[in-house]
Amino acid sequence: MAVNVRFEDGPARGQVVRYGYMSIPLPSLFWTDSSSGSGAVYRRVEELPDVTGAWRYRHYVPLPG
């Protein structure tokens, strides 16, 4: 099983990512930009996926530094 995640805002805004190793959506995710190395924390928005089956994540918190 896999989990599809849609990032609603922050540096990953608009990306839909398929996490093939996850069987359930986690309450929070850490996202890292492979080109710049910057990262952010995202939190799941709702208890159910949207109509496309993707779990929505938002409210990123920039990491210090």
C-alpha positions as CSV (number, residue, x, y, z in Angstrom):
1,M,0.0,0.0,0.0
2,A,1.1,3.6,-0.6
3,V,0.1,7.0,0.5
4,N,-0.3,10.0,-1.8
5,V,0.4,13.4,-0.2
6,R,-0.5,16.9,-1.6
7,F,1.5,19.8,-0.1
8,E,-0.8,22.8,0.1
9,D,1.7,25.6,0.9
10,G,5.3,26.3,1.9
11,P,8.4,25.4,-0.2
12,A,6.8,22.1,-1.5
13,R,3.6,23.9,-2.5
14,G,1.7,22.1,-5.3
15,Q,3.7,18.9,-5.2
16,V,1.9,15.5,-5.0
17,V,4.2,12.8,-3.7
18,R,3.6,9.1,-3.6
19,Y,5.2,7.5,-0.5
20,G,5.3,3.8,-1.4
21,Y,6.8,2.7,1.9
22,M,3.9,4.2,4.0
23,S,0.7,2.3,4.7
24,I,-1.0,5.0,6.7
25,P,-0.7,8.8,6.6
26,L,1.4,10.2,9.4
27,P,0.3,13.2,11.4
28,S,3.4,15.1,10.4
29,L,6.0,14.8,7.6
30,F,9.5,16.3,7.1
31,W,10.1,17.4,3.5
32,T,13.6,18.2,2.1
33,D,14.5,19.9,-1.1
34,S,17.1,17.7,-2.8
35,S,18.7,20.6,-4.7
36,S,19.0,23.2,-1.9
37,G,18.9,21.0,1.2
38,S,16.3,23.2,2.8
39,G,13.5,21.5,4.7
40,A,10.1,22.0,6.4
41,V,7.7,20.3,8.6
42,Y,4.2,19.6,7.3
43,R,1.1,18.6,9.3
44,R,-1.9,16.6,7.9
45,V,-5.0,18.8,7.4
46,E,-7.9,16.3,7.7
47,E,-8.7,12.8,8.9
48,L,-9.8,11.7,5.4
49,P,-8.1,12.1,1.9
50,D,-9.4,14.5,-0.7
51,V,-11.5,13.4,-3.7
52,T,-8.4,12.4,-5.6
53,G,-7.3,10.1,-2.8
54,A,-4.4,12.4,-1.7
55,W,-3.8,13.4,1.9
56,R,-3.5,17.2,2.3
57,Y,-0.6,18.6,4.3
58,R,0.0,22.2,5.3
59,H,1.1,24.6,8.0
60,Y,4.8,24.3,7.3
61,V,7.3,25.4,10.0
62,P,10.6,26.7,8.6
63,L,13.6,25.1,10.2
64,P,16.1,27.4,12.0
65,G,19.2,28.3,10.2
